[in-house]
Amino acid sequence: MDGIDYFAYVLLGLAFYHYLSAAMLSFSSKIRQEQMTGTLEAMLVTTTPTGTIVLGSALWEFLMTSIKVLAYLAVGMRFGVHLRFESLLPCLLVLALTILAFSGIGILSAAFVFYLKRGDPITYLVSSASALFGGVFYPTEDMGGLINGLSKLLPTTYTLRALRRALLKGSSSADLLPDIGILVVFVAVLLPLGALAFRLAVRKARQEGSLVQY
């Protein structure tokens, strides 16, 4: 683990995994809740852009997640984890890119929930894969060829690697650029894909007159 204490390694993995879970789960759960209470149609027939409705639905969840992450870090520091903040701005950039990338997956999941009126397997599969193969508990490079290959398909891998290098080892901004570049690619693919899928789901539901169905 490149000389990183295992407690500190897992602490950061669990802390920032909350952001990934929030980004994936909050959109679909909120959409489903609005469907069940009958308020979703009222919001969608207003002039408010669909993207604003979807993104706004998750703001509270992200706020609560931020409080949880700060609590994790505070407890870790209380028990001897030494965090370094020389590269704080790149860390915030990494975190923002990660939230955007996983929000794309979350919005894609919300599109399935919105149109099919039931849960979908996307978030469960991605969330489980991220926890097992994304370096939350153990370095993926030490797990063997197949798992290491799978880990490269997950944004979690690059997020946690960059954050650990910055916060635990004090790596410079230049050292984080390769991981930041890969996260930018994930955002460029996943966020537009999720937004497009949700727009298509709303359009199809309006055409079929199924907005009020749940």
For each residue, the residues with C-beta under 8 A, 3 or more apart:
1: 4 6 9 139
2: 169
3: 169
4: 1 8 9 164 168 169
5: 8 9 81 168
6: 1 9 10
7: 10 11 76 79 81
8: 4 5 11 12 76 81 82 168
9: 1 4 5 6 12 13 139 164 168
10: 6 7 13 14 136 137
11: 7 8 14 15 72 73 76 81
12: 8 9 15 16 76 160 163 164 167 168
13: 9 10 16 17 135 136 137 160
14: 10 11 17 18 72 136
15: 11 12 18 68 69 72 73 76
16: 12 13 19 20 69 95 98 159 160 163
17: 13 14 20 21 130 131 136 156
18: 14 15 21 22 65 68 69 72
19: 16 22 23 62 65 69 95 98 99 102
20: 16 17 23 24 98 102 127 130 155 156 159
21: 17 18 24 25 65 127
22: 18 19 25 26 58 61 62 64 65
23: 19 20 26 27 58 62 98 99 101 102 103 105 106
24: 20 21 27 28 102 103 105 106 109 123 126 127
25: 21 22 28 29 106 109 123 127
26: 22 23 29 30 57 58 61 62 106
27: 23 24 30 31 54 57 58 103 106 107 109 110
28: 24 25 31 32 106 109 110 112 113 119 120 123
29: 25 26 32 33
30: 26 27 33 34 57 58 61 110
31: 27 28 34 35 40 54 57 110 113 114
32: 28 29 35 36 113 119
33: 29 30 36 37
34: 30 31 37 39 40 43 57
35: 31 32 38 40 113 114 117 214
36: 32 33 214
37: 33 34 40
38: 35 41 42 212 214
39: 34 42 43
40: 31 34 35 37 43 44 114 211
41: 38 44 45 211 212
42: 38 39 45 46
43: 34 39 40 46 48 53
44: 40 41 50 53 202 211
45: 41 42
46: 42 43
47:
48: 43 52 53
49: 52 53
50: 44 53 54 198 199 202
51: 54 55 195
52: 48 49 55 56
53: 43 44 48 49 50 56 57
54: 27 31 50 51 57 58 107 110 198
55: 51 52 58 59 103
56: 52 53 59
57: 26 27 30 31 34 53 54
58: 22 23 26 27 30 54 55 61 62 103 106
59: 55 56 62 63
60: 63 64
61: 22 26 30 58 64 65
62: 19 22 23 26 58 59 65 66 99
63: 59 60 66 67
64: 22 60 61 67 68
65: 18 19 21 22 61 62 68 69
66: 62 63 69 70
67: 63 64 70 71
68: 15 18 64 65 71 72
69: 15 16 18 19 65 66 72 73
70: 66 67 73 74
71: 67 68 74 75
72: 11 14 15 18 68 69 75 76
73: 11 15 69 70 76 77 81 83
74: 70 71 77 78
75: 71 72 78 79
76: 7 8 11 12 15 72 73 79 81 83
77: 73 74 80 81 82 83
78: 74 75
79: 7 75 76
80: 77
81: 5 7 8 11 73 76 77 168
82: 8 77 168
83: 73 76 77 167 168
84: 87 166 167 168 169 170
85: 88 91 167
86: 166 170 172
87: 84 90 91 166 170 171 172 173 176
88: 85 91 92 166
89: 92 93 173
90: 87 93 94 162 166 173 176 180
91: 85 87 88 94 95 162 163 166 167
92: 88 89 95 96
93: 89 90 96 97 180
94: 90 91 97 98 159 162 163 166 176 179 180 183
95: 16 19 91 92 98 99 159 163
96: 92 93 99 100
97: 93 94 100 101 159 180 183 184 186 187
98: 16 19 20 23 94 95 101 102 155 156 159 183
99: 19 23 62 95 96 102 103
100: 96 97 103 104 187 190 191
101: 23 97 98 104 105 155 183 186 187 190 191
102: 19 20 23 24 98 99 105 106 126 155 190
103: 23 24 27 55 58 99 100 106 107 191 194
104: 100 101 107 108 186 187 189 190 191 192 193 194 195
105: 23 24 101 102 108 109 122 123 126 190 194
106: 23 24 25 26 27 28 58 102 103 109 110 123 194
107: 27 54 103 104 110 111 191 194 195 197 198
108: 104 105 111 112 122 190 193 194 197 198
109: 24 25 27 28 105 106 112 113 120 122 123
110: 27 28 30 31 54 106 107 113 114 194 198
111: 107 108 114 115 194 197 198 200 201
112: 28 108 109 115 116 120 122 197 201
113: 28 31 32 35 109 110 116 117 118 119 120
114: 31 35 40 110 111 117 198 201 202 205
115: 111 112 201 204 205
116: 112 113 120
117: 35 113 114 210 213 214
118: 113
119: 28 32 113
120: 28 109 112 113 116 123
121: 124 125
122: 105 108 109 112 125 126
123: 24 25 28 105 106 109 120 126 127
124: 121 127 128
125: 121 122 128 129
126: 24 102 105 122 123 129 130 154
127: 20 21 24 25 123 124 130 131
128: 124 125 131 132
129: 125 126 132 133 134 150 154
130: 17 20 126 127 133 134 136 154 155 156
131: 17 127 128 134 136 137
132: 128 129 136
133: 129 130 140 143 147 150 151 154 157
134: 129 130 131 140 151 154 155 156 157 160
135: 13 138 139 140 151 156 157 160 161
136: 10 13 14 17 130 131 132 156 160
137: 10 13 131
138: 135 142 143
139: 1 9 135 142 143
140: 133 134 135 143 147 148 151 157
141: 148
142: 138 139
143: 133 138 139 140 147 148 151
144: 147 148
145: 148 149
146: 149 150
147: 133 140 143 144 150 151
148: 140 141 143 144 145 151 152
149: 145 146 152 153
150: 129 133 146 147 153 154
151: 133 134 135 140 143 147 148 154 157
152: 148 149 157
153: 149 150
154: 126 129 130 133 134 150 151 157
155: 20 98 101 102 130 134 158 159 182 183 186
156: 17 20 98 130 134 135 136 159 160
157: 133 134 135 140 151 152 154 160 161
158: 155 161 162 179 182 183 186
159: 16 20 94 95 97 98 155 156 162 163 179 183
160: 12 13 16 134 135 136 156 157 163 164
161: 135 157 158 164 165 179
162: 90 91 94 158 159 165 166 176 179 180 183
163: 12 16 91 94 95 159 160 166 167
164: 4 9 12 160 161 167 168 169
165: 161 162 168 169 171 175 176
166: 84 86 87 88 90 91 94 162 163 169 170 171 176
167: 12 83 84 85 91 163 164
168: 4 5 8 9 12 81 82 83 84 164 165
169: 2 3 4 84 164 165 166
170: 84 86 87 166
171: 87 165 166 175 176
172: 86 87 175 176
173: 87 89 90 176 177
174: 177
175: 165 171 172
176: 87 90 94 162 165 166 171 172 173 179 180
177: 173 174 180 181
178: 181 182
179: 94 158 159 161 162 176 182 183
180: 90 93 94 97 162 176 177 183 184
181: 177 178 184 185
182: 155 158 178 179 185 186
183: 94 97 98 101 155 158 159 162 179 180 186 187
184: 97 180 181 187 188
185: 181 182 188 189
186: 97 101 104 155 158 182 183 189 190
187: 97 100 101 104 183 184 190 191
188: 184 185 191 192
189: 104 185 186 192 193
190: 100 101 102 104 105 108 186 187 193 194
191: 100 101 103 104 107 187 188 194 195
192: 104 188 189 195 196
193: 104 108 189 190 196 197
194: 103 104 105 106 107 108 110 111 190 191 197 198
195: 51 104 107 191 192 198 199
196: 192 193 199 200
197: 107 108 111 112 193 194 200 201
198: 50 54 107 108 110 111 114 194 195 201 202
199: 50 195 196 202 203
200: 111 196 197 203 204
201: 111 112 114 115 197 198 204 205
202: 44 50 114 198 199 205 206
203: 199 200 206 207
204: 115 200 201 207 208
205: 114 115 201 202 208 209 210 211
206: 202 203 209 211
207: 203 204
208: 204 205
209: 205 206 212
210: 117 205 213
211: 40 41 44 205 206
212: 38 41 209
213: 117 210
214: 35 36 38 117
